[in-house]
Amino acid sequence: MPTMDVSSYTPKDVPLPPAPSTDFFTELQWKTLFALADAVVPSIHTSATARSSNDRVVADAEYSSAVSSLTSLISGPDANSIATQYLQEDASSNPLFRSLIQRLLGNHVHSEGKNGMSLILNALNTRAGSLILTGSTTPIQDQPVEFRERVFKGWETSRLPPLRVVYRGLSAMVKNCWVLGSPTISPVLGFPRVPVHGKPAAGFDYEFLQIPPGDKPEVIETDVVIVGSGCGGSVAAKNLAEAGHRVLVLEKSYSYPSEVFPMAQNAGFANLFENGGAIFSEDSSTGVLAGSTWGGGGTVNWSASLQTQGYVRQEWADTGLPLFTSLAFQKCLDRVCDRMGVNSEKVEHNAQNTVILEGARKLGYAAKTVPQNTGHGEHYCGYCTLGCASGGKKGPTETFLMDAAKAGAKFMEGFHADKVMFTKVNGKQVASGVKGTWRSRDSYLGLGSAGVVERKVIVKAKKVVVSAGSLHSPLLLLRSGIKNSQIGRNLHLHPVVVAGAIFDEETRPWEGSALTTVVNEFEDLDGHGHGVKIEALSMLPSVFLPIFPWRGALDYKLWAANMRRSTSFIALTKDRDSGRVYPDPVDGRCRIDYTVSAFDRKHIVEGMIASAKMAYIAGAKEFHTTYRDLPPFIRSEASCPDAPEGTNDEALQSWIAELRRKSPLNPERGLFASAHQMGTCRMSKSPKLGVVNQDCQVWGSEGLYVVDASVFPSASGVNPMVTNMAIADWASQNLARTMMGSRGEGGVMARL
């Protein structure tokens, strides 16, 4: 691919989607909400510089210490000025912050959530309600910001559950929107707009079907229609198109040329992720990050390309699915890895992955390099969560979808699949296509003055492949009238707790590949394959900073600034216990009912302890976690990283003992995160146990298949991309042969 001059490269801007109406809150309610936001991120001053009661006043010595600490981190002649601007920046004075909060609430919070917050905001504006919720009859927006901060902190442990919910939800939203919209956070961190390593390159030029305006439904005919362009759908599209079948891939989101990558953080989350990156479980204890763009999660993931491990394959085979211990499945794993150029030889570890490897070595933990899908080339870039500008990550858009296009496959973006259509053939329910709504690119996505075209579309097809992901494939089956009690159940999320270690030296953790190491020492803590793997997190400020606890205004700003000296750890759990997804009763959006079980939380604790030990032995000065009920570990000034006692250090052991006393952790007192969704259309040996059979065909129907991570029989225990693709390779090759009317090898494979 031709490359561009990296020294002059500036990605083209991608504007945010149109803002929603804000009339779901009154003007007074918005005023109250922004007053609370300023309690979380206020403008910090001394008494001499404070301008109003909206400024958070601290003692002169405390302020001077904060400026001095920040200035020591920030390089350059403007360090003092940048530090001062950072401290004196509040949330609500920033129009972008206000817009992001309104957009998040308007577009991404379901009606029940908005209604609950509305009730609290209304109560705060009555004398009786204010007295109960704040201890004063004076409205909270008329109180000094110190009072607001104290009240808001108290809500975290309130005896009133709705206040605890508002605390968790609002603090998360404010931190997230502040980091996305702050004009000072990047200068404080030294975080550049584009990665300093790698060369931008032009990607494959995809063409998408366009439909002219019209009143009647547009009818399209094809052999196979695939709903979803992610890891599963892309492999299926390649195999079926290369077998000579007419293939149409439908994607509800939109594609973007490489010249806009990596997107700015606020635009990236709005345009590349499901629900703008703001999905939470019903109890708000687990945040879920799911890709929603051309190429799906494979466009925004972190290149980790681990094959399904033997004990998981045996576990799945033992449920009556011999496919997973067959040589045929291993060939599928190898085939998809070969196409993406998966390798570990060209991997260069950045600072945070080196900390994990070295910490594991010093403690004797089993650890290894994580293979990367980089086409056997180098790919030293940590920004791929926002799109890969170099094309060095060989995800679906650089491999399988490109192959499908060259083999004649057709594509539609902006297509929302309403339901699968069926016909009766000899008394059997046979899938005959997909019905949905297509929306052309509007002006913000690049169509210009041509306007928006929205059409009902009917796609007639001989076979229907649903590859909409674990959140949406089950919902599409339900909307299509499929009757199976297992649909939407058996949701696995690989829940993680995130930790951050702070060092004396600058680490610039966003530089270099995000996830290149894994510690396997603790992957089997129960003797049945359930436990944790320890890996690193993508260290973009918008990914890392918002998930950590807020313990006060000045404390949070000073902690955030230390990201430039930090590394990360995630304790990723092969969860034994599961949840479910279901449609919102009002607007049909995906709702997630999932709480990390006590069994799985105990395993996470062991991962947190091992991470703390690795950070300590590597010389970290502080160790923070996303569990609010656990204070960070702060190393004493007298403690030497090379002290002979190592992790037997008394202070560290005392901190570990406190963590173990809190095991299995209270879900309400922390934040778990997930970037992997699996299992909601589980593969099984019978319709009583799952949704699809071993060929990924939906039980009780013909011609309808589900090909994505939703068919996993349980949690994969590793980053699911390669497993997902291998299952798609198996199923789509069988389907291609079946459609050609040939049994041959396909018949042998299907009988495994």
Residue pairs with C-beta under 8 A, 6 or more apart in sequence:
1 201
1 202
1 203
1 391
2 201
2 202
3 199
3 200
3 201
4 199
4 200
4 201
4 202
6 198
6 199
6 200
9 194
9 200
9 389
10 193
10 194
11 193
11 194
11 259
11 260
11 261
11 262
11 263
11 264
11 389
12 259
12 260
13 260
13 264
13 267
14 256
14 260
14 263
14 264
14 267
14 271
15 267
15 444
16 99
16 103
16 266
16 267
16 270
16 271
16 444
17 103
17 107
17 270
17 271
17 444
18 442
18 444
19 99
19 102
19 103
19 106
20 102
20 103
20 106
20 107
21 106
22 30
22 102
22 106
24 105
24 106
24 114
24 118
25 33
25 105
25 114
25 118
25 121
28 125
29 118
29 121
29 122
29 125
30 102
31 141
32 121
32 124
32 125
32 139
32 140
32 141
33 101
33 117
33 121
33 170
34 91
34 92
34 98
34 101
34 141
35 92
35 140
35 141
35 148
36 140
36 148
36 152
36 170
36 174
37 91
37 92
37 97
37 101
37 170
37 174
38 54
38 90
38 91
38 92
38 145
38 148
39 145
39 148
39 149
39 151
39 152
39 553
40 91
40 149
40 152
40 170
40 171
40 174
40 175
40 178
40 550
40 553
40 556
41 89
41 90
41 91
41 174
41 175
41 178
41 553
41 556
41 557
42 54
42 55
42 56
42 90
42 91
42 145
42 149
42 553
43 54
43 55
43 56
43 87
43 88
43 89
43 90
43 93
44 55
44 56
44 58
44 63
44 66
44 87
44 88
44 553
44 554
44 557
45 51
45 55
45 56
45 57
45 58
45 63
45 87
45 88
46 57
46 58
46 59
46 60
46 63
47 57
47 60
48 60
49 55
49 88
50 57
53 143
53 144
53 145
54 90
54 145
55 145
56 145
56 146
56 149
56 553
56 554
57 146
58 66
58 554
62 554
63 87
66 83
66 87
66 554
66 557
66 558
67 80
67 83
67 84
67 87
69 558
69 561
70 79
70 82
70 83
70 86
70 87
70 188
70 558
70 561
71 79
71 80
71 83
73 188
73 561
73 562
73 564
73 565
74 82
74 83
74 187
74 188
74 190
75 190
76 82
82 184
82 187
82 188
83 188
85 184
86 184
86 185
86 187
86 188
86 557
86 561
87 554
87 557
89 182
89 183
89 184
91 97
91 174
91 177
91 178
92 98
94 181
94 182
94 183
96 180
96 181
96 266
97 177
97 178
97 181
97 182
99 181
100 177
100 180
100 181
100 266
101 173
101 174
101 177
103 270
103 276
104 173
104 176
104 177
104 276
104 278
105 114
105 117
105 173
107 275
107 276
108 275
108 276
108 278
108 279
109 117
109 278
110 584
110 586
110 587
110 589
110 591
111 584
111 586
111 587
113 169
116 162
116 165
116 166
117 166
117 169
117 170
119 162
120 133
120 162
120 163
120 166
122 129
123 129
123 130
123 132
123 133
124 130
124 133
124 134
124 139
124 140
125 139
127 137
130 136
130 137
130 138
130 139
130 140
131 137
133 140
133 151
133 163
134 140
134 143
134 147
134 151
135 151
136 143
136 147
140 147
140 148
140 151
143 151
149 552
149 553
152 167
152 171
153 552
155 163
155 164
155 166
155 167
156 164
156 167
156 168
156 628
157 164
158 164
158 167
164 668
165 284
168 284
168 668
168 671
169 280
169 284
171 550
172 280
172 284
172 287
172 546
172 671
173 278
175 545
175 546
175 550
175 556
176 278
176 542
176 546
178 185
179 185
179 265
179 541
179 542
179 545
179 546
179 560
180 265
180 266
180 269
180 542
181 266
185 191
185 541
185 545
185 560
186 192
186 193
186 541
188 560
188 561
189 541
189 561
189 563
189 564
190 506
190 508
190 564
191 510
191 541
191 564
193 264
194 262
194 383
194 389
195 262
195 381
195 382
195 383
195 389
195 510
195 511
196 511
197 380
197 381
197 511
197 512
198 379
198 380
198 381
198 389
198 390
198 392
199 390
200 258
200 259
200 261
200 389
200 390
201 258
201 389
201 390
201 391
202 257
202 258
202 259
202 391
203 257
203 258
203 391
203 397
203 398
204 397
204 398
204 401
204 402
204 405
205 257
206 255
206 294
206 397
206 401
206 405
206 411
207 405
207 411
208 255
208 411
208 412
208 413
209 220
209 248
209 410
209 411
209 412
210 440
210 453
211 218
211 438
211 440
211 453
211 455
211 457
212 453
213 453
213 455
214 455
216 456
217 435
217 455
217 456
217 457
217 458
218 438
218 455
218 456
218 457
218 458
219 457
219 458
219 460
220 248
220 457
220 458
220 459
220 460
221 459
221 460
221 461
222 246
222 247
222 248
222 410
222 459
222 460
222 461
223 240
223 245
223 246
223 247
223 461
223 462
223 463
223 739
224 240
224 245
224 246
224 247
224 248
224 461
224 462
224 463
224 464
224 465
224 735
224 739
225 247
225 248
225 250
225 433
225 434
225 459
225 461
225 463
225 464
225 465
226 233
226 236
226 237
226 240
226 247
226 248
226 249
226 250
226 465
226 467
226 707
227 233
227 250
227 417
227 434
227 464
227 465
227 466
227 467
227 468
227 476
228 249
228 250
228 251
228 296
228 466
228 467
228 468
228 469
228 472
228 473
228 708
229 237
229 249
229 251
229 294
229 295
229 296
229 396
229 401
229 411
229 467
230 291
230 295
230 296
230 297
230 298
230 396
230 467
230 469
230 708
231 296
231 297
231 298
231 395
231 396
231 708
231 709
231 721
231 724
231 725
231 728
232 467
232 707
232 708
232 709
232 724
232 725
232 727
232 728
233 249
233 296
233 465
233 467
233 707
233 708
233 728
234 249
234 295
234 296
234 298
234 396
234 397
234 399
234 400
234 401
234 404
234 728
235 336
235 396
235 400
235 707
235 725
235 728
235 729
235 732
236 465
236 467
236 707
236 728
236 731
236 732
236 735
237 247
237 249
237 400
237 401
237 404
237 409
238 400
238 401
238 403
238 404
238 407
238 409
238 732
239 729
239 732
239 733
239 736
240 247
240 409
240 732
240 735
240 736
240 739
241 247
241 403
241 404
241 407
241 408
241 409
242 403
242 404
242 407
243 736
243 737
243 739
243 740
244 740
245 736
245 739
246 408
246 410
247 404
247 408
247 409
247 410
248 409
248 410
248 411
248 412
248 459
248 461
249 401
249 404
249 409
249 410
249 411
249 412
250 412
250 415
250 417
250 434
250 436
250 459
251 294
251 411
251 412
251 413
251 414
251 415
252 292
252 414
252 415
252 416
252 417
252 468
253 271
253 272
253 292
253 293
253 294
253 413
253 414
254 271
254 293
254 294
254 413
254 414
254 441
254 445
255 293
255 294
255 295
255 397
255 413
256 263
256 271
256 293
256 294
256 387
258 387
258 388
258 389
258 390
258 391
259 389
260 387
261 386
261 387
261 388
261 389
262 268
262 383
262 384
262 385
262 386
262 387
262 388
262 389
263 271
263 272
263 386
263 387
264 386
265 386
265 540
265 541
265 542
266 542
268 385
268 386
268 387
269 276
269 277
269 542
270 276
270 277
271 293
272 291
272 292
272 293
272 299
272 300
272 386
272 387
273 289
273 290
273 291
273 292
273 293
273 300
274 290
274 291
274 292
274 471
274 590
275 290
275 292
275 589
275 590
277 289
279 287
279 288
279 289
279 290
279 471
279 590
279 592
280 286
280 287
280 288
280 592
281 288
281 579
281 592
281 593
281 594
281 595
282 591
282 592
282 593
282 594
283 595
283 667
283 668
285 595
285 596
285 667
285 668
285 670
285 671
285 672
286 493
286 495
286 592
286 594
286 595
286 596
286 667
286 671
286 672
286 673
286 674
287 547
287 671
287 672
287 673
287 674
288 471
288 493
288 592
288 673
288 674
288 675
288 677
289 673
289 674
289 675
290 297
290 469
290 471
290 675
290 677
291 297
291 298
291 299
291 300
291 301
293 299
293 300
294 397
294 401
294 413
295 395
295 396
295 397
295 401
296 396
296 469
297 469
297 675
297 721
298 395
298 396
298 397
298 721
299 387
299 388
299 395
299 396
299 397
300 384
300 385
300 386
300 387
301 384
301 385
301 395
301 675
301 719
301 721
302 384
302 385
302 513
302 514
302 515
302 538
302 719
303 372
303 373
303 374
303 379
303 384
303 393
303 513
303 514
303 515
304 370
304 371
304 372
304 515
304 518
304 535
304 718
304 719
304 721
305 337
305 340
305 342
305 370
305 371
305 372
305 373
305 719
305 721
305 722
306 370
306 371
306 518
306 718
306 719
306 722
307 333
307 337
307 718
307 722
307 723
307 726
308 324
308 333
308 716
308 718
308 722
308 723
308 726
309 717
309 718
311 524
311 529
312 324
312 529
312 574
312 714
312 716
312 717
312 718
313 324
313 325
313 329
314 324
314 325
315 529
315 713
315 714
316 324
316 683
316 713
316 714
317 323
317 324
317 325
319 684
319 685
319 689
319 713
320 684
320 685
320 686
321 683
321 684
321 685
321 694
321 713
322 694
322 752
323 329
323 694
323 730
323 752
326 752
328 730
328 749
328 752
329 726
329 730
332 726
332 727
332 729
332 730
332 733
333 722
333 723
333 726
335 726
335 729
336 722
336 725
336 726
336 729
337 371
337 373
337 722
339 394
339 399
339 400
339 403
340 373
340 375
340 394
340 395
340 399
341 373
341 374
341 375
341 376
341 377
341 394
342 371
342 372
342 373
342 374
342 722
343 371
343 372
343 374
343 376
344 368
344 369
344 370
344 371
344 372
345 376
346 372
346 374
346 376
346 377
346 378
346 379
347 369
347 370
347 371
347 372
347 513
347 516
348 378
348 380
348 512
348 513
348 516
349 357
349 369
349 512
349 513
349 516
349 517
350 380
350 382
350 509
350 511
350 512
350 513
350 516
351 507
351 508
351 509
351 511
351 512
351 567
352 507
352 509
352 536
352 539
352 566
352 567
352 568
353 512
353 513
353 515
353 516
353 517
353 536
355 501
355 567
355 614
355 615
355 618
355 620
356 367
356 517
356 519
356 534
356 535
356 536
356 567
356 569
356 614
357 367
357 369
357 517
358 618
359 365
359 613
359 614
359 615
359 617
359 618
360 366
360 367
360 517
360 519
360 521
360 534
360 614
361 367
362 614
362 617
362 618
362 646
363 610
363 613
363 614
363 617
363 647
365 519
365 521
365 610
365 614
366 519
366 520
366 521
367 517
367 518
367 519
367 520
367 521
368 517
368 518
368 520
369 516
369 517
370 515
370 516
370 517
370 518
370 535
370 719
372 379
372 393
372 513
372 516
373 393
373 394
373 395
373 721
374 392
374 393
374 394
375 392
375 394
375 398
377 392
378 392
379 390
379 392
379 393
379 513
380 511
380 512
380 513
381 388
381 389
381 390
381 392
381 393
381 512
381 513
382 509
382 510
382 511
382 512
382 513
382 514
382 538
382 539
382 540
383 389
383 510
383 540
384 393
384 514
384 538
385 514
385 538
385 540
385 543
386 540
388 395
391 398
400 725
401 409
401 411
405 411
412 438
412 457
413 441
414 438
414 439
414 440
414 441
415 436
415 437
415 438
415 439
415 457
416 436
416 437
416 438
416 439
417 434
417 435
417 436
417 468
417 476
418 435
418 436
418 437
418 479
419 434
419 435
419 436
419 476
419 479
419 480
419 481
420 431
420 433
420 434
420 435
420 464
420 466
420 476
420 477
420 480
420 482
420 704
421 431
421 432
421 433
421 434
421 435
421 458
421 460
421 480
422 429
422 430
422 431
422 432
422 480
422 481
422 701
423 430
423 432
424 430
425 702
428 701
428 702
429 700
429 701
429 702
430 701
430 702
430 703
431 461
431 463
431 464
431 701
431 702
431 703
431 704
432 460
432 461
432 464
432 703
433 458
433 459
433 460
433 461
433 464
434 458
434 459
434 461
434 464
435 456
435 457
435 458
435 459
436 456
436 457
436 459
437 454
437 455
437 456
437 457
438 453
438 454
438 455
438 456
438 457
439 452
439 453
439 454
440 447
440 450
440 452
440 453
440 454
441 447
442 451
442 452
443 449
462 703
462 739
463 703
463 704
463 705
463 735
463 739
464 703
464 704
464 705
465 705
465 706
465 707
465 732
465 735
466 473
466 476
466 477
466 681
466 704
466 705
466 706
466 707
466 708
467 473
467 706
467 707
467 708
467 728
468 475
468 476
468 708
469 677
469 708
469 709
469 710
470 491
470 581
470 677
470 678
470 679
470 680
470 681
470 708
470 709
470 710
471 581
471 590
471 592
471 677
471 680
472 590
473 680
473 681
473 706
473 708
473 710
474 487
474 488
474 581
474 680
474 681
474 691
474 710
475 488
475 581
475 582
475 583
475 588
475 590
477 484
477 487
477 681
477 691
477 698
477 706
478 487
478 488
478 583
479 583
479 588
482 698
482 700
482 701
482 704
483 700
484 687
484 691
484 698
484 699
484 700
486 681
486 682
486 684
486 687
486 688
486 689
486 690
486 691
487 680
487 681
487 691
488 580
488 581
488 582
488 680
489 578
489 580
489 680
489 682
490 578
490 580
490 679
490 680
490 682
490 690
490 714
491 578
491 579
491 580
491 581
491 592
491 594
491 677
491 678
491 679
491 680
492 575
492 578
492 676
492 677
492 678
492 679
492 712
492 714
492 715
493 575
493 579
493 594
493 674
493 676
493 677
493 678
493 715
494 572
494 573
494 574
494 575
494 674
494 675
494 676
494 678
494 715
494 716
494 717
494 720
495 573
495 575
495 596
495 600
495 604
495 672
495 673
495 674
496 570
496 571
496 572
496 573
496 604
496 672
496 673
496 674
497 570
497 571
497 604
497 607
497 608
497 625
497 626
497 627
497 665
497 670
497 672
497 673
498 537
498 544
498 547
498 548
498 568
498 569
498 570
498 625
498 626
498 673
499 568
499 569
499 570
499 571
499 608
499 611
499 612
499 615
499 623
499 624
499 625
499 626
500 544
500 548
500 563
500 566
500 567
500 568
500 569
500 623
500 624
500 625
501 566
501 567
501 568
501 569
501 615
501 618
501 620
501 622
501 623
501 624
502 562
502 565
502 566
502 620
502 621
502 622
502 623
502 624
503 565
503 566
503 567
503 618
503 619
503 620
503 621
504 565
504 619
504 621
505 565
506 564
506 565
507 564
507 565
507 566
507 567
508 564
509 539
509 563
509 564
509 566
509 567
509 568
510 539
510 540
510 541
514 536
514 537
514 538
514 539
515 535
515 536
515 537
515 538
515 719
516 536
517 535
517 536
518 533
518 534
518 535
519 533
519 534
519 535
519 610
519 614
520 533
521 534
521 610
522 531
522 532
522 533
522 534
522 603
522 606
522 607
522 610
523 529
523 531
523 532
523 533
523 574
523 717
524 530
524 531
525 531
525 532
525 602
525 603
525 606
526 576
526 599
526 603
528 576
529 574
529 717
530 573
530 574
530 575
530 576
530 599
530 600
530 603
531 573
531 574
531 603
531 606
532 571
532 572
532 573
532 574
532 603
532 604
532 606
532 607
533 571
533 572
533 574
533 607
533 717
533 718
534 569
534 570
534 571
534 572
534 607
534 610
534 611
534 614
535 569
535 570
535 572
536 567
536 568
536 569
536 570
537 543
537 544
537 568
537 569
537 570
538 544
539 563
539 566
539 567
539 568
541 560
541 563
544 563
544 566
544 568
545 560
545 563
547 626
547 671
547 673
548 559
548 624
548 625
548 626
549 626
549 627
549 628
550 556
551 628
559 624
562 622
567 615
567 620
569 611
569 614
569 615
570 673
571 603
571 604
571 606
571 607
571 608
571 610
571 611
572 607
573 596
573 600
573 603
573 604
573 607
573 715
574 715
574 716
574 717
575 596
575 597
575 600
575 715
576 597
576 599
576 600
576 714
576 715
577 596
577 597
577 599
577 600
578 594
578 679
579 592
579 593
579 594
579 595
580 592
580 593
580 594
580 680
581 590
581 591
581 592
581 593
581 680
582 590
582 591
582 593
583 589
583 590
583 591
584 590
584 591
595 667
596 604
596 667
596 672
598 664
599 664
601 663
601 664
601 665
601 667
602 663
602 664
604 665
604 672
605 659
605 660
605 662
605 663
605 664
605 665
608 625
608 627
608 659
609 656
609 659
609 660
611 623
612 623
612 633
612 652
612 655
612 656
612 659
613 647
613 652
615 623
616 623
616 633
616 635
616 646
616 647
616 649
616 652
617 641
617 646
617 647
618 641
619 641
620 635
621 634
621 635
622 632
622 633
622 634
622 635
623 632
623 633
624 632
625 632
625 670
626 670
626 671
626 672
626 673
627 662
627 665
627 669
627 670
627 671
628 669
628 670
628 671
629 662
629 665
629 666
629 669
629 670
630 658
630 659
630 662
633 651
633 652
633 655
635 651
636 651
639 649
639 651
643 649
647 653
676 709
676 715
676 716
676 719
676 720
677 709
677 710
678 709
678 710
678 712
678 714
678 715
678 716
678 720
679 709
679 710
679 711
679 712
679 713
679 714
679 715
680 691
680 710
681 690
681 691
681 692
681 698
681 706
681 710
681 711
682 689
682 690
682 691
682 692
682 710
682 711
682 712
682 713
683 690
683 691
683 692
683 693
683 694
683 696
683 711
683 712
683 713
683 727
684 690
684 691
684 692
684 693
684 699
684 713
685 693
685 694
686 699
687 699
687 700
690 699
690 713
691 698
691 699
691 706
691 710
691 711
692 698
692 699
692 705
692 706
692 711
693 699
694 750
694 752
695 705
695 731
695 734
695 735
695 750
696 705
696 706
696 707
696 711
696 727
696 730
696 731
697 704
697 705
698 704
698 705
698 706
705 731
705 735
707 727
707 728
707 731
707 732
708 724
708 728
709 716
709 720
709 723
709 724
711 727
712 720
712 723
712 724
712 727
716 723
730 749
733 746
733 749
734 746
734 749
734 750
737 743
737 744
737 745
737 746
737 747
738 746
